Amino acid sequence: MTDTTMKLAETAPPSTLAALKIGPLPITVYVPAALVCAAAVYSGKLPNDVIGGLSVLMLLGFLLGKLGQTITLLKRIGGTAIMCLFVPAALVAYGLMPEAALKAIATTFRTANFQYFFIACLVAGSILGMPHRVLVQGFIRMFVPLLVGTLSAIAIGITVGLLFGHGPKETFFFVIIPIVGGGLAEGVLPLSIAYSEMLHRPQGELVAQMVPAALLGNVVAIVAAGLLARLGEKRRDLNGQGMLVKTGDDAILGPARSDHPIDLGLLGAGIVLSCVLFVLGMALAPTTGIPGPILMIIAAVALKLTKLLPAEMELGAYQINKFMSANLTFAILVAMGTLLVSWQQLVASFNPGYIAVCTTTVLAMVASGFFVGKWLNMYPVEAAIVTACHSGLGGTGDVAILGAADRMGLMAFAQIATRVGGAIMIVIATLAMKVAY
């Protein structure tokens, strides 16, 4: 071989297959890793712990996320979240999810409570890494589109329900409220207890009646978030690229500048801060009656506004936020799809009237966020996405919606929309039911 031939061989681009990546892994690494994991699963040797669970979740999440990003139609409507949520749900429903994998996922997600570790890192990092002006203006302004969106959702949802023969009370209490109530554990569960006492009906029957609305509403919110992100790519004037409020000064990025080099020590500091803030919120929750995640947000906001933390600590929280969202979002979505999404209930809810009510309820909320947010000098795309999270399935639903839009930095605002907005709606619904029935 001549020198010229050798040089050409050295500089030749790799083959298309060799250059293919599944998540961060080259295909030449992903395939052997997947084979090792599959062999452990089917031989019964997969560890029933976080190591085994994360192996399955990350490998399956990277694959489904890649498919969602590659298939053109899905890519336009938040395909990564859709694939990661609903493929595992279908696998479980049809008995195709191996028992060893299912146990390891349950151990990781439920026993080890990994979902809350993930959410804690996202919330702490998004708040502490946010410029002061954006933080203050964002929290103050977001309640206006949230209020307008909720009122619009109720009005339009009831109207569409009437068109399909559903009574206003039925639509409001059993379709709209489950959608905007803050999720399954935080919304549908307490609602079912209250409804059961007042209506003298079995709680299980009420849960089965309300869960499809919550699930379908979340699906519509995921698709809407994906479409909003797509709109933002075409209309830069509407897109804050993850920033909620227009500050008039794009340079005020504070310690959260993305061009800061990764500091391994600060990553550790970010993990500690996230965990301690979460522990603080959960410890104070029984005394205050306020949900732990909300108290965590309040504590993080207080730290940010009082400037008690050194700037490098804020940077550490921001960097762990970015690390978690970049590497574990798909894995968390797969766990949600496996354990929380009922494929049978989702399929059972597919009739024209029910779909129309759920869809228009969520779209009214999203549209209100878009236009009211624009009027309040917020980026319309981000304002609409945060408002869409009011129809999310709790914290995990927020992950799915923000994941579909690639806006995980909005987690703090999303949590307020979901948890505070949901809690308010549960109280209103309970009081209204006493009058209506």
N, C-alpha and C positions, 0 to 999 in steps of 0.2 A: 504494500500500500504506500503510495507516495505521500509526501508531507502535506500536499494540498488536500488530498483525499482525507487524511487524518484530521486536518483542521476543520474541514466541512462536516465530518462526522461528529466532532466535538461540539460544534456550534449548531448542529441541526436541532430543531425544536422537538421535544418529546412527542410521542404518539398521542393521539387524542385520548385513548383509553388510559394511558399512563398518567396523563395530566388531570384526569377526572378526580374530583374530590367529593366525598360524602361527608358533609359538615367540614370540619377542619382536617379530616383524615384523607390521605391519598387512597385511591381505590386499592392499591397494592397492600396497604395496611388495614383498611377497613374489612376487606373480605376475610383475611385470616383471623382478625379479631372476632368477626361475626361467627365464623365457623367454630372457634374455640368456645364462644358463649353458647352457641346452639348445641354443641356436643355436651356441655355441662348441663344444660337445661334438660335435654332428652335422656341423659344418663342418670338424672337425679342428683348430680353433684354440684349444682349451682348453690352457692352459699345463700341461706335465707337471712340476709342482712343487707346493710346499705351497700356493701361492695357488689353483691350479686344483683341487687335491685338497680343500682346506678348503671351497671354494665348493660343490662337489658334495656333500660329506659333511654340511655344516651345513644346506644347503637340503633335502636328502633327509631328514636326521635330524629337522629341525623338523617336516616334513610327517608322517613316520611316527610321531613322538612325539605329535603332535596327534591322529592317528587312534587311537593306543593309549590316549590319555586320554579320548577321546570315545566310542568303542564300549563300551557298558556292560559286556558280558561280559569283554572284554579288560582293561578298567580295573580289574576286581576281582582279576585274577591277574597283575599286572605287565605290562600290555599294551604299555607303551612299549618295554620291553626286548625283548619278543617280536616286535613289529613291526619294530623297528630291526635285529634280528639275522636274522630268518628271511625277511623279504621280500627283502632284498638277496641272501641266499644262494640263494633260488629264482630270482631274476633272473639270477644268474650261471649257475646250473645249466641254465636253459632258453635261454641265449644272448641274453637280453634286456638285459644290461648293456653299454652301448657300450664299445668297446675304449679310446677316449680317456679316458673316465671311469675305467675300471678301472686304466689305467696311472697316472693322476694320484693315485688312491686308494692304490695300491701304493707310489708314491714318497713320499707323505706318511706313510703308516703304517709302512712297512718301511724304506725308504732314509733318510728323515729321522727315523725312530724316534719319531714324535710321540706314540705311545701311552705311552712311558716318561716323556716330559715331562709328560704329563697325570697319570700315576700318581705321579710324583715330587712334583708340586704338591699332590696330594690327601693323600699320606702326610705330607709335611712340615707342611702346614697343619693336618691333623687332630691331630697330636701337639703341635705348638708352640702351637696354640690351645686346648688342653685344660687344664682345671684340674689342678693337681698331684695332688690326692687321687684324682680320677677316673682319671688316667693310671696311677698306681701300683696302685690296687685293681683296675682293669680288666685290666691285664696279668697280675697274679697270679691273679685268679679265673678268667679265661677258659680256662685250661688244664684245669680240672676238667670243665666241660661238654664240652670238646673231647675229652677222654679217654673220658668216659662215652659220648658220642655215637658215637665211633669203634667202641668195643666193641659197642655196641647195633647199629650198622649192620652189622658183620660177622656177629653172631649171627643177626639177623633176615634179612639178605640170604641167608645160607647156608640157613636154614630154608625160606624161600620158594623158593629154587632147587631144593631137594630135592622140594618139592611139584610142581614143573614138570619134574622129571626131570633136572635138572642136578646133576652131582657136586659135592661140597664144594670140591674143589681147583679145578675149572673155574670155579665161581662166585667163589671167593676171588681167584684170581690173574688172571682175565681179565675180571671184571665189577666186583667191589668195589674192588680195588686201583686200577684205572684211574680210578674215580670219585673216590677220596680221595687220589690220588697227586700232586696239585698242578698238574694241567693237561696239555697236550699236550707242549710243549717241555720242561717241567720234570719231567713224570711219565711219560707214555707213551713218549717217546723213549728216556730212559735205561733204562726197564723193558724195552723191546723189545730193546735191546742185550744186557742181562743175560740175558733169557729166551732170546734166540737162541743165546748161547754155551752155556747149560746144556741147552737142549732140542734143539740142532742143527737148528733150523728157520729159514727165511729171515726176516730182520728185517721185510721189507715185509709178509709174511703176518701176522706178530704185530701189527704196527701196525694193519693193517686189522681185525683181530679185536678190538682194545682200544679204538679210537677211538669206535665207536658208544656204548659204555658211558659214556665220558667226556662225550660230547655230550649223551646222553639224561639223564645225571645232572645236568648243568648246567641243562638245561631244567626238570627237576623242581625244582631249587633256586630257579630264577627264579620259577616259579609259586608255590612255597611262600613266598618272600619277599614277593611281591605280596599273597598272602592274609594273611600276618602283618601287613603294613602296614594292611590293611583291618580286621583284628581290633583293631589298636591304635587306630584311629579310633573304634571303638565302645566299647572298654574302656580308658579313660584310665589306670586303675590299672596296666595291663600295659604301657603305652607310655611309653618314656623320651624320645620325640621326638628320637632320635639320640644320647641319652646312655645309656651302657652300664650304669653302676653307680649305685645309689641312694646318694646321699651324705647325705641328711637335711637338706641345705641347698641349696635351689634357687637361692640367690643367688650361689653361688660360680662365677661365670662368668669371672672373671679378665679378661685382655685380649681375650678372644674374644667379648665382648658384641656381639650382633648389631645393637645400636642405635648403635654407633660409626660416624661418617660415613666414607665411602670416602676414603682418602688415596692419591692417584695415586703419590706418591713411595714410599709403603710397599708398594704393589703391586709396584713394581720391586724393592724389597728382598726381598719374598716370592719372586719369581721367581729371584733370584740365590741365596738361601738354599736353595731347593728343588733347583736345578741343582747347586750345590756339594756338597750332601749326597749327591745321587745319584752324582756323579763320585767322591766319597770312597769310597762303598760299592763301586763298580765297580773302583776302583783297588786296593782292599785285598782284593777277592774272590780273586784268584789266589794270594795269599800265605796267606790264612787258610783257604781252602777253604769259606768261608761265602758263600752267594749275596749278590750286591751289594745287592739291595733289602732284605734282612734287616739288613745292615750299615748301610744308610741309616737304617733304623728305630732301630737301637741308637744311632747317632750323634745322631739327633734327640731320642731319649729322654734321652740323657746331657746334651745342651744344656738340655733342659727342667728336669731335676732339679737340675742344678748352677746354674741361673739365670744362666748366662754371657751370655745374650742380653738386651738391653734389652726391656722390655715392648712397646714400639712395633714392634720387629722381629718379635716373636711375632704381633702384630696383623696385620702385613703378610703373613706367611705364611698366617694364617687367612683374610684377605680374598682372596688369590689363589686359595686353595682354593675359596672360595665362588664366585668368578668362573668358575673352570674347570668346576666341577660344574654350575653353572647354564647355561652356554653351550655346553659342548663334550661333555657326556656322550652325547647322542644321536648326535653326529657320530662319536665313538669306537665306539659300538655298531654303527653302520652299517658302519664300516671292518672291524670284527670279523666281521660277518655276510658281508661281501663276500669277505674273504680267508681267514678261518679256519674258518668253519662249512661243512662239506660237506653239502649238501642230500641227495645220493644216499646217503651213509652214514647220515644221520639217518633217512631214509625206510626204508632197508633194515633198520634195527633195530626196526621196528615189528611185533613179534609178541608175543602175550600174555605168554608166560613171561619173555622178556627185559625187557619193559616193567615187569612186576610186580617182578622182582628189583631193577632200577634204582630204581624208584619207592619201594619199601619201604626200601631201603638209605638213600636220602636222607631220607625222612620219619622214619626211626628216629633219625637224627642230629639233625634239626631238633627233634623232640619232646624228645629228651634235653636239648638246649640250652635249650629252653623251661622245662622243669620243674626241671632242676638249677640253671639260672640264677636262677630264682625262689627256690630254697632258699638260694642264695648271696647274696641281697639284690641281685641284678642285675635290670634290667628284662627280663622274660621275652621280649618281642618282640625287643628288640635282641640278647639273648643267643642266641636261636634263629636270627636272621639271620646273626650272626657265625659260628655253628656251621655253618650252611648253606654258608658260603663254603669250608668244608673240601672240598666237592664241586664247587668252581668250577674253571674252566679257567684256572688261573693268575691273574695280575693282571687280564687282560681279563675272565675269568669273574667276578672280584670286582666289576668295574665293572658287569657285567650284573645280578648279583644285588642289589647295593646300589642300582643305578639303579631296579630294579623296585620296591624298597621305599622309595625316596627317602631313603636313609640313607648318603649318600656320606661323611659325617663319620666313619663307622666304618671307613674304608679301612685305617688302620694295624692295627687288630685283625684285619680280614679278611685282610690280607697275612700276618700271623703264622699264622692258622689255615690258610691255603692253602699257604704256602711251608714253614714249619717243620713243620706237620702232615704235609704231602705228603712232605717229605724223610724224615721219620721212617718213614712208611709204605713208602717205596721201599726203605729199608734193611731193614726187617722182612721185606718180601716177597721180596727177593733172598736173604736168609739162610734164609727158610722154604722157598724153592724148592729150595735145595741139599739140604734134608732130605727134602722131599716127592717129589722126582723123582730 
